[in-house]
Amino acid sequence: GGPVPAPEPSGPLPKRKAKKLTVAELLALKGKRKIVVTTAFDEWTARAAEAAGVDMVLAWGNDFESTKAVVANVRKGAPNTLIGSGINPGAYVSAEEAIRLAEEIRAAGTDIIYCSGLVPDKFGALSRQHYPCCGHVGYLPVNDTWLGGPRAVGKTAAEAKKLYDDVMALEAAGCIGIELECVPARVAAELTKRTKMLVFSMGSGPDCDGQFLFAEDLLGSHSGHYPLHCTTYANLMTDAVKGLTQYRDDVDSGVYPAPRHCIKMKDAEFEGFLAAIDEPTAASGVSTIAILCAAGVLIASVAFAARRS
């Protein structure tokens, strides 16, 4: 579906610290106030998120190397915001590889290791090395083929119990939080109460410890599918198309550039410029004649050589 306008806020809003939260402070927010999480894949979006007081942004690229570059740019835009980022499938090979990759991504600027799909024993190895880790439970896009396509997870008692088992396993492995995606709100509320981890809702109702939505959906910056659970607070794609269309029209009609957009030059200087290019000097004339003579001699020499061969 298309973008859904955001509701009007109701009641007083909680105050947020101007400085970057520590992991300890983040954990202390459980049950105190909602934690706000979004994505940022470039410096501009990261800067906007920090200026807005978002608690944490998630950032990643197409592969591990590009992820490190994305995180570095996001850190430039949001030096005082927690950043979570994932590690690539190489981490599945061994706990040692997971630790190596986690160190690399932390060096790039990541605060929290976000590991969608990693099994608990890999999390255990990371948490024992004091890496704050966040897991992912519920609907995982990488598991589409097993689920029969995108759908909610946990609508049956058996699936909901499996979610509970997954959450408890990640807690036992030392994770500090999980993203809970597309889970029935009542199940999500119960899981949130029963774990000491932070639970970030991605389409899993209002009773989790925080909410996580993609910035692209929040800002209306794309023309693709908008999930049922997202809400849109701006329409950047619509505004961008409108602005670029107006630019095209102004160029076509000659409205742009207007005199105010043009660099000025004194009349005397412009007249001097014209005189300099319209009145060839004697030296330039001699130079032209010399070039023509040389060309003639060369052509004649080539022709003579051709006749003798």
C-alpha positions in Angstrom: 0.0 0.0 0.0 0.9 3.7 -0.1 2.0 5.9 2.7 -0.3 6.2 5.7 -0.3 9.6 7.4 1.0 9.7 11.0 -1.4 10.3 13.9 -1.3 13.4 16.0 0.6 13.1 19.3 -1.3 13.0 22.5 -0.1 13.8 26.0 3.3 15.1 27.2 6.3 13.7 25.5 9.3 12.2 27.5 12.5 14.2 27.6 15.6 12.7 25.9 19.2 13.2 26.7 21.2 15.4 24.3 24.2 13.1 24.6 24.7 9.6 23.3 23.2 6.9 25.4 25.4 4.2 26.8 24.3 0.6 26.6 23.7 0.6 30.3 21.5 3.6 30.0 19.7 2.0 27.1 19.0 -1.1 29.2 17.8 1.0 32.1 15.0 2.4 29.9 13.1 -0.9 29.9 9.7 -0.1 31.5 10.6 3.6 31.8 9.9 5.0 28.4 9.7 3.8 24.8 12.9 3.5 22.8 12.9 4.9 19.3 14.8 3.1 16.5 15.1 3.7 12.8 17.5 3.2 9.9 20.1 5.4 8.3 22.2 4.5 5.3 23.8 7.9 4.7 25.2 10.8 6.5 22.2 13.1 5.8 19.6 10.7 7.2 21.8 10.0 10.2 22.2 13.7 10.9 18.4 14.2 10.7 17.9 11.2 13.1 20.2 12.6 15.7 18.7 16.1 15.4 15.3 14.5 16.0 16.5 12.7 19.2 16.2 9.2 17.8 17.8 6.8 20.3 19.4 4.3 17.9 19.8 3.9 14.2 20.6 0.7 12.3 22.9 0.9 9.3 24.2 -1.7 6.9 25.3 -2.1 3.3 25.1 -4.8 0.6 28.0 -6.7 1.9 30.4 -6.5 4.9 32.9 -4.1 3.3 30.1 -1.7 2.2 28.5 -2.0 5.6 31.7 -0.7 7.2 31.7 2.3 4.8 28.0 3.0 5.5 28.5 2.8 9.2 31.5 5.2 8.9 29.3 7.8 7.1 26.4 7.3 9.5 28.8 7.9 12.4 29.9 11.2 10.8 26.2 12.3 10.7 25.3 11.0 14.1 28.3 11.1 16.4 26.1 11.1 19.5 23.6 8.4 18.6 23.8 4.6 19.2 24.4 2.7 16.0 23.6 -0.9 15.5 24.9 -2.9 12.5 25.0 -6.5 11.4 27.8 -8.9 10.4 27.7 -10.9 7.3 27.0 -14.7 6.8 30.7 -15.4 7.3 29.9 -15.2 11.0 27.9 -18.4 10.7 31.1 -20.4 10.0 32.4 -20.2 13.6 32.3 -18.3 16.8 35.9 -17.1 16.1 34.9 -15.6 12.8 31.9 -13.9 14.4 34.2 -12.2 16.9 36.7 -11.1 14.2 33.9 -9.6 12.1 32.3 -8.0 15.2 35.6 -6.3 16.0 35.9 -4.9 12.5 32.4 -3.5 12.5 32.8 -2.0 15.9 36.0 -0.3 14.7 34.0 1.3 11.9 31.7 2.9 14.5 29.1 0.4 15.5 27.9 0.3 19.1 25.6 -2.7 19.0 26.1 -5.9 16.9 22.8 -6.6 15.2 22.8 -10.2 14.0 19.7 -11.3 12.2 19.5 -15.0 12.1 22.6 -15.9 14.0 22.1 -18.9 16.3 22.5 -18.4 20.1 25.9 -20.1 20.4 27.4 -17.4 18.1 25.8 -14.7 20.3 27.2 -16.4 23.3 30.7 -16.1 22.0 30.2 -12.4 21.2 28.5 -11.6 24.6 31.3 -13.3 26.5 33.7 -10.9 24.7 31.4 -8.0 25.9 29.9 -7.2 22.5 26.4 -5.9 23.0 24.2 -8.0 20.7 20.7 -7.6 19.3 18.9 -10.6 17.8 15.9 -10.9 15.4 12.8 -13.0 16.1 9.5 -13.5 14.3 9.3 -12.8 10.6 12.8 -12.8 9.0 12.9 -11.9 5.3 15.7 -14.5 4.7 13.3 -17.2 5.7 10.6 -16.3 3.2 10.8 -19.6 1.4 10.1 -21.5 4.7 7.2 -19.3 5.6 5.6 -19.4 2.2 6.3 -15.7 1.6 5.9 -12.6 3.8 3.5 -13.1 6.7 2.9 -12.7 10.4 4.5 -15.2 12.7 3.0 -16.4 16.0 -0.7 -16.5 15.2 -1.0 -20.1 16.4 -0.2 -21.4 19.8 2.6 -23.6 18.5 4.3 -20.7 16.6 3.9 -18.4 19.6 5.6 -21.0 21.8 8.4 -21.3 19.3 8.9 -17.5 19.5 9.1 -17.7 23.3 11.7 -20.4 23.1 13.7 -18.4 20.6 13.6 -15.3 22.8 14.6 -17.2 25.9 17.5 -18.8 24.0 18.8 -15.5 22.9 18.5 -14.1 26.4 20.5 -17.1 27.8 23.1 -16.4 25.1 23.6 -12.9 26.5 21.8 -10.7 24.0 20.7 -7.3 25.2 17.8 -6.9 22.9 15.8 -8.4 20.0 13.8 -7.0 17.1 10.4 -8.7 17.1 9.0 -8.5 13.6 5.4 -9.0 12.5 4.2 -10.8 15.7 0.6 -10.5 17.1 0.5 -7.7 19.6 -0.7 -9.8 22.5 2.1 -12.3 22.0 4.6 -9.5 21.7 3.4 -7.9 24.9 3.7 -11.2 26.8 7.2 -11.8 25.4 8.3 -8.3 26.4 7.1 -8.9 30.0 8.9 -12.2 30.3 12.4 -11.2 29.1 14.9 -8.9 30.6 16.1 -8.0 27.1 14.9 -5.0 25.3 12.2 -5.8 22.7 11.9 -3.6 19.7 8.6 -3.9 17.8 8.7 -4.0 14.0 4.9 -4.3 13.4 4.4 -6.2 16.7 2.2 -3.8 18.6 2.6 -1.0 21.1 3.6 -2.8 24.2 7.2 -3.6 23.4 10.1 -1.6 24.9 10.6 0.3 21.7 9.5 0.8 18.1 11.5 0.3 15.0 10.6 1.6 11.5 12.6 2.1 8.4 13.5 5.8 7.7 12.5 5.3 4.1 8.9 4.5 5.2 8.8 7.2 7.8 9.9 9.8 5.4 8.0 8.6 2.3 11.2 8.6 0.3 10.4 5.7 -2.0 7.6 4.8 -4.4 7.5 1.1 -3.5 5.4 -1.0 -1.1 4.7 0.5 2.4 4.1 -2.2 5.0 0.8 -2.4 7.0 2.6 -1.5 10.2 4.4 1.6 8.9 3.3 5.2 9.2 4.6 8.2 7.2 5.5 11.6 8.6 6.8 13.2 5.4 6.5 12.6 1.6 10.1 13.1 0.4 9.6 11.2 -2.8 6.5 13.2 -3.8 8.3 16.5 -2.9 11.4 15.4 -4.8 9.4 14.6 -8.0 7.5 17.9 -7.7 10.8 19.9 -7.2 12.6 18.2 -10.1 9.6 18.5 -12.4 9.5 22.3 -11.7 13.2 22.5 -12.4 12.8 20.8 -15.7 9.9 23.1 -16.6 11.8 26.2 -15.6 14.8 25.2 -17.8 12.5 24.4 -20.7 10.7 27.8 -20.4 13.8 29.9 -19.8 12.7 30.9 -16.3 15.9 29.4 -14.9 18.5 30.7 -14.7 17.1 34.2 -13.9 19.4 37.3 -13.8 19.9 36.8 -10.0 21.5 33.4 -10.7 24.1 34.8 -13.1 27.6 36.1 -12.3 28.1 39.8 -13.3 31.0 41.3 -15.2 31.9 45.0 -15.7 31.2 46.4 -19.2 34.7 47.6 -19.6 36.2 44.2 -18.8 33.8 42.5 -21.2 34.6 44.9 -24.0 38.3 44.3 -23.4 37.6 40.5 -23.6 35.9 40.9 -27.0 38.7 43.1 -28.3 41.2 40.5 -27.3 39.5 37.7 -29.2 38.3 39.6 -32.2 41.6 41.4 -33.2 44.3 38.8 -34.1 47.8 40.1 -33.7 50.5 40.1 -36.3 52.3 37.4 -34.5 49.3 35.2 -34.7 49.0 35.8 -38.4 52.7 34.9 -39.1 52.2 31.8 -37.0 49.2 30.7 -39.1 51.1 31.3 -42.4 54.0 29.3 -41.1 51.8 26.4 -40.2 50.2 26.4 -43.6 53.6 26.4 -45.3 54.8 23.5 -43.2 51.7 21.5 -44.0 52.2 22.1 -47.8 55.8 21.0 -47.7 54.8 17.8 -45.8 52.1 16.9 -48.3 54.5 17.5 -51.2 57.1 15.3 -49.7 54.7 12.5 -49.1 53.4 12.7 -52.7 57.0 12.7 -54.1 57.9 9.6 -52.0 54.8 7.8 -53.2 55.7 8.4 -56.9 59.3 7.0 -56.4 58.1 3.9 -54.7 
